Amino acid sequence: MSSSVSSTPAWNVHRLPRADGSVFLVTGGNAGIGYFVAEQLSATGAAVVLGSRNPAKAENAAASIRARVAGAQVRAVRMDLADLSSLQSVMDSLEVERLDAVVHNAGVALDDPPRKETGDGHELMFGTNHLGHFALTERLMPLLSAAPAGRVVTMGSFAAKSERLDLDDLQSLHDYRPKRTYGCSKLAQMYFGMELDRRLRAAGSTVASVVVHPGGALDSLTPSRPPMHVPTAGARLSGAPAALFVQGKHAGAWPAVRAVLDPAVSGGQLWGPRVFGLRGEPRREPVWKHLADTCVAARLWDASRDLTGVDPGALLGAR
C-alpha cells in the first residue's frame, strides 16, 4: 500500500496561486506594507482596490503596481477611517457585487505628544486603527458574505505583544504615551479580529477572520518604489546590519497575502514571520496568551459598538 501524500504544494511567497475573478480591498494600500500587499495580490490576477484617504498617493501607488504587474487590475477609492460617517460612501464607490477579502492594514502611528483626536472625538490612533476598521467591517459584511468564502484579514503588530489593554482608558485620556497608545490600538485590532471570527463561527457564516502581523519591517530594508519610497544609499547601508533580525516591508506583507490566498489558513488563526516572529516566510504561530482572553475581547467589542454606533455582528444575527 502506498502511503498517503498531501497534494497541497508548499507555500512559495514568490509563486503565489492564481486568484482570477477575485476582488480584494486593502486599506492603506497606497504606502508601506499595504502597498506591497496590494502589489503582490495584483500579481495573482485578482482585482485589487486600494483604500486611501489621499487620492494622489493612491493613484501613484496604482500606477506603480500597473508598471510592475502586467495586466494588473488595480484602482483606488477614497477612504478616511478617522471619519466614521464617510464610510458608507466607500461602499458606493466600490461598485462590486462581492468582496473576497479585505485586508485591514491602514494605520496611524504618532511618535510625539500631544494627544490628537478624530473628528468624531476619538483618540486618533485608536479611532483610526481600531474603531475605523470595526465600523468598516460592518459596512462590508454584506459584500463579504456574498463571496463563496470571504475573509477579513487584520494586520496587527509585533508591538502589541508586550501591551495590555486598559478597558477603562481605551482612549488614552489618562495615560497617553504615543508608542504605548499605538501598540494598544493595534492590540485592539487583533482582539477584534479574533472576536469577529468567534461570532462568525457562532452564526454559521462562510466568512472567516484571520489575524496577522508583519514582524519587524523597516523602510531601509524595503525595495525602492518611486515616487512613494526611495531609500538613500546611506539609509540602506545603515539598515543593513538589522537584516539579521528584521526585514523590509515587502516581506512584512507576506503573512497578510498568505492569509488572503491560502485555503489552508483558517479563521481564528494568527500568522506572522517564521523567525522569532520578526522575519522570514509566513507561518502560523500560537495565539498570544493575552490575545486569547475572550472576556477582554467581548468587552472591547461592546465598547467599540457603543463608540461607533454600529455592530459588525448584527447582520449575522450574532449577539
C-alpha positions in Angstrom: 0.0 0.0 0.0 1.3 3.4 -0.9 1.3 6.0 1.8 -1.0 9.0 1.5 0.9 12.1 0.4 -0.6 15.6 0.7 -1.2 17.1 -2.7 -1.1 20.6 -1.2 2.1 22.3 -2.5 4.4 24.1 -0.2 3.7 27.9 0.1 6.0 30.0 -2.0 5.9 33.7 -1.4 7.4 34.2 -4.9 5.0 32.0 -6.7 1.5 32.8 -5.5 -1.6 30.9 -6.6 -3.9 32.5 -9.1 -7.0 34.3 -7.9 -8.6 35.4 -11.2 -12.1 36.8 -10.7 -11.5 37.6 -7.0 -11.9 41.1 -5.6 -9.7 42.3 -2.7 -9.7 45.5 -0.8 -6.5 46.7 1.0 -7.0 49.6 3.4 -3.9 51.9 3.4 -2.8 50.3 0.2 -1.1 53.4 -1.1 2.1 53.0 1.0 4.3 50.8 3.3 3.2 47.3 3.9 -0.2 47.9 2.5 1.3 48.8 -0.9 3.2 45.6 -1.1 0.1 43.6 0.0 -1.7 45.2 -3.0 1.2 44.7 -5.4 1.6 41.0 -4.5 -2.2 40.3 -4.7 -2.4 42.1 -8.0 0.1 39.6 -9.5 -2.5 36.8 -8.9 -5.0 38.1 -11.5 -7.4 39.4 -8.8 -8.9 42.9 -8.9 -7.4 44.9 -6.1 -8.9 48.1 -4.6 -6.7 50.5 -2.7 -8.4 52.3 0.1 -6.7 55.6 0.9 -7.5 59.0 2.4 -5.1 60.6 -0.1 -6.2 60.2 -3.8 -2.9 61.5 -5.2 -0.8 59.0 -3.3 -3.3 56.2 -4.1 -3.0 57.0 -7.8 0.8 56.9 -7.6 0.6 53.5 -5.9 -1.8 52.2 -8.5 0.4 53.5 -11.3 3.5 51.8 -9.7 1.6 48.5 -9.5 0.5 48.7 -13.1 4.1 49.4 -14.2 5.4 46.3 -12.3 2.5 43.8 -12.8 1.4 43.1 -16.4 -2.4 43.4 -16.7 -2.9 44.5 -13.1 -6.5 45.3 -12.3 -6.0 47.9 -9.6 -7.9 51.1 -8.7 -8.3 53.3 -5.7 -11.2 54.5 -3.6 -11.2 57.4 -1.1 -11.4 56.1 2.4 -10.9 58.0 5.7 -11.1 55.6 8.6 -10.9 58.6 11.0 -14.3 59.8 9.7 -16.8 57.2 10.5 -19.7 59.0 8.8 -17.8 58.8 5.5 -17.5 55.0 5.3 -20.9 54.4 3.7 -19.6 56.3 0.7 -16.8 53.7 0.4 -19.5 51.1 -0.2 -21.0 53.1 -3.0 -17.6 53.7 -4.7 -16.5 50.0 -4.5 -19.1 49.2 -7.2 -18.7 45.4 -6.7 -21.3 42.7 -6.0 -19.0 40.8 -3.7 -15.7 41.1 -1.8 -13.5 38.0 -1.5 -11.2 39.6 1.2 -10.4 42.8 2.9 -7.0 43.5 4.5 -7.4 45.9 7.4 -4.0 47.4 7.1 -4.3 51.2 7.3 -3.0 52.9 10.4 -1.8 56.0 12.1 1.4 56.0 14.2 2.3 59.1 16.2 5.7 59.4 17.7 5.3 62.5 19.9 2.6 64.2 22.1 0.2 66.0 22.1 -2.7 63.6 22.1 -4.9 64.1 19.0 -8.5 63.2 18.2 -10.5 62.3 15.1 -13.4 64.5 14.0 -15.7 62.1 15.9 -13.8 62.8 19.2 -11.8 59.6 19.5 -8.1 59.4 20.2 -6.6 59.4 16.7 -4.7 56.1 16.7 -7.4 54.1 18.5 -10.1 55.8 16.5 -8.4 55.2 13.1 -6.6 51.9 13.6 -9.3 50.1 15.5 -12.7 51.9 15.5 -12.4 52.8 11.8 -11.9 49.2 10.8 -14.5 48.0 13.2 -17.1 50.3 11.6 -15.8 49.5 8.1 -16.3 45.8 8.7 -20.0 46.3 9.4 -20.4 48.1 6.1 -18.5 45.4 4.2 -20.2 42.4 5.7 -22.9 42.0 3.0 -20.2 42.0 0.3 -18.0 39.6 2.2 -21.0 37.3 2.8 -21.8 37.3 -0.9 -18.4 35.7 -1.7 -18.0 32.0 -1.6 -15.5 32.2 1.3 -14.9 35.8 2.2 -12.0 36.7 4.5 -11.3 39.6 6.9 -7.5 39.8 7.4 -6.5 42.1 10.2 -2.9 43.5 10.3 -1.8 43.7 13.8 1.7 44.5 15.1 4.5 42.8 16.9 4.5 45.9 19.2 1.1 44.7 20.5 2.7 41.6 22.0 4.1 43.5 25.0 1.0 45.7 25.5 -2.2 45.1 27.6 -5.5 46.9 27.1 -6.8 49.2 29.8 -10.6 48.8 29.2 -11.2 51.8 31.4 -9.0 54.0 29.4 -9.3 52.9 25.8 -9.0 56.4 24.5 -5.7 57.1 26.5 -7.3 60.1 28.3 -5.4 59.3 31.5 -2.2 57.6 30.2 -1.2 58.9 26.8 2.2 57.7 25.7 2.3 57.6 21.8 4.2 54.4 21.4 2.1 52.6 24.0 -1.1 54.0 22.6 -0.2 52.9 19.1 0.6 49.4 20.4 -2.7 49.2 22.2 -4.6 50.4 19.2 -3.0 47.5 17.2 -3.8 45.1 20.0 -7.4 46.2 19.9 -7.5 45.5 16.2 -6.1 42.0 16.9 -8.7 41.3 19.6 -11.4 42.4 17.2 -10.1 40.0 14.5 -10.2 37.1 17.0 -13.6 38.0 18.4 -15.1 38.6 14.9 -14.2 35.1 13.9 -15.8 33.6 17.0 -19.0 35.5 16.2 -18.8 34.4 12.5 -18.5 30.8 13.6 -21.4 31.1 16.0 -23.6 32.5 13.3 -22.6 29.8 10.8 -21.1 32.4 8.4 -19.0 31.5 5.4 -16.8 34.5 6.2 -13.5 33.9 8.2 -11.4 36.3 10.2 -7.7 35.9 10.4 -5.1 38.0 12.3 -1.6 38.6 11.1 1.4 40.7 12.0 4.4 41.7 9.8 7.2 41.2 12.4 9.9 43.8 12.1 9.6 45.7 8.9 12.0 48.6 8.2 12.0 51.2 5.4 15.7 50.8 5.0 15.3 47.2 4.0 12.4 47.8 1.7 12.8 47.8 -2.1 12.5 51.1 -3.9 9.1 52.0 -5.3 9.4 55.6 -6.6 7.9 58.1 -6.1 6.4 56.6 -2.9 9.6 55.1 -1.4 13.2 55.8 -2.5 15.7 54.9 0.3 19.0 56.6 0.1 22.3 54.7 -0.2 23.1 55.9 3.3 19.8 54.6 4.7 20.4 51.2 3.1 23.9 50.9 4.4 22.9 51.9 8.0 20.0 49.5 7.9 21.9 46.5 6.6 23.0 45.1 10.0 19.4 44.9 11.0 18.6 42.4 8.2 19.9 39.7 10.6 16.8 40.3 12.8 14.1 42.1 10.8 13.1 42.6 7.2 11.7 45.0 4.6 8.0 46.0 4.2 7.7 43.8 1.1 8.4 40.8 3.3 6.2 42.2 6.1 3.3 41.8 3.6 3.8 38.1 3.3 1.6 36.9 6.2 -1.4 39.0 5.1 -1.0 37.8 1.5 -1.0 34.2 2.6 -4.0 34.8 4.9 -5.9 36.1 1.9 -4.9 33.4 -0.6 -4.1 30.1 1.1 -7.1 27.8 1.5 -5.2 26.1 4.3 -5.4 29.2 6.5 -8.5 29.1 8.9 -10.4 31.7 10.8 -9.2 32.5 14.3 -5.6 31.8 13.5 -2.6 34.1 14.0 0.1 34.3 11.3 3.5 36.1 11.3 7.1 35.7 10.2 8.8 32.4 10.7 12.0 33.5 12.6 11.2 34.6 16.1 8.1 36.3 14.8 10.3 39.0 13.3 11.5 38.0 9.9 11.2 35.2 7.3 8.4 33.5 5.4 4.9 33.4 6.9 3.9 30.7 9.3 1.1 30.1 11.8 2.0 30.8 15.3 0.3 30.2 18.7 -2.2 32.8 19.6 -0.6 35.1 22.2 -1.8 34.3 25.7 -3.3 37.7 26.4 -4.9 37.8 22.9 -6.7 34.6 23.7 -8.6 36.3 26.5 -12.2 36.1 25.3 -13.6 38.2 28.2 -11.4 41.2 27.2 -12.3 40.7 23.6 -16.0 40.7 24.3 -15.8 43.8 26.5 -13.8 45.6 23.8 -16.4 44.6 21.2 -19.2 46.1 23.3 -17.2 49.3 24.0 -16.5 49.6 20.2 -20.1 49.1 19.3 -21.1 51.9 21.8 -18.4 54.2 20.5 -19.2 53.7 16.8 -22.9 53.1 16.9 -22.6 50.0 14.7 -22.2 46.3 15.3 -20.4 44.1 12.7 -22.1 41.1 14.2 -25.7 42.4 13.9 -26.0 41.5 10.3 -25.0 37.9 11.1 -27.7 37.5 13.8 -24.7 37.2 16.2 -25.0 38.6 19.7 
